[in-house]
């Protein structure tokens, strides 16, 4: 056993020792880490059982719970922040129950063997910076078209035209819109490339086409070039796109676990 004010580590503890450390961790809002043989019962919007196996349980100081297998990055069971925890040892088995009120649901994790139990007080004030590629920005606009402009409706993603591939849709007035997306400061080359796309699309569509250069910002004098070419600029932060994708993935993950 290793212990300090901010860290407790038990190697191959018995159930009584594990119970004591787990109770102290959840009552003091510490991060709790348990590695051992466990099984899981979930009851809420759905009902599920996870058969016994060696896994990693993480309870964080905000009241979230995750059960991980030895492979994969997604938890096999989880609960979001704000859970109330009940810890008890019975019949040589440790039961940890996480309960939520709204919606009403609970996860019970049972351990009968322990490789390690650890309680930690972690300090983390670092800022998290989230970035996106041009492809991520495209996907974010498909998920949330208003990132480009209100009323925009995507039609095609990476449509082949003679100069290359374009993304296009229609605006709220029904006009065709061609978008050129850049994750960094857009220069004159991007504006000229968009103009080529517009010429190619207008030749085939035989209708008025708007061209929008989408980027975090544009280089000096590019705004004047855009005006000359009859094109527009929309500022879009890649971080905002990455956050849109992250929320979408979190929602899909939540829907998956609520379903199963």
BELCORCOR-V651265 format. One record per run of one state. SS is the DSSP state (~ for helix, > for strand, _ for the rest). FROM is the first residue (numbers start at 0). TO is the last residue. If there is no record, write none. Layout:
ss & from & to
SS & FROM & TO
SS & FROM & TO
//
This chain:
ss & from & to
_ & 0 & 0
> & 1 & 2
_ & 3 & 5
> & 6 & 10
_ & 11 & 13
~ & 14 & 26
_ & 27 & 29
> & 30 & 42
_ & 43 & 45
> & 46 & 58
_ & 59 & 63
> & 64 & 67
_ & 68 & 75
> & 76 & 78
_ & 79 & 82
> & 83 & 89
_ & 90 & 91
> & 92 & 99
_ & 100 & 103
> & 104 & 119
_ & 120 & 132
~ & 133 & 142
_ & 143 & 143
~ & 144 & 146
_ & 147 & 151
> & 152 & 160
_ & 161 & 162
> & 163 & 169
_ & 170 & 174
> & 175 & 180
_ & 181 & 184
> & 185 & 185
_ & 186 & 186
~ & 187 & 204
_ & 205 & 207
> & 208 & 214
_ & 215 & 216
> & 217 & 217
_ & 218 & 220
~ & 221 & 228
_ & 229 & 230
> & 231 & 234
_ & 235 & 236
~ & 237 & 258
_ & 259 & 259
//
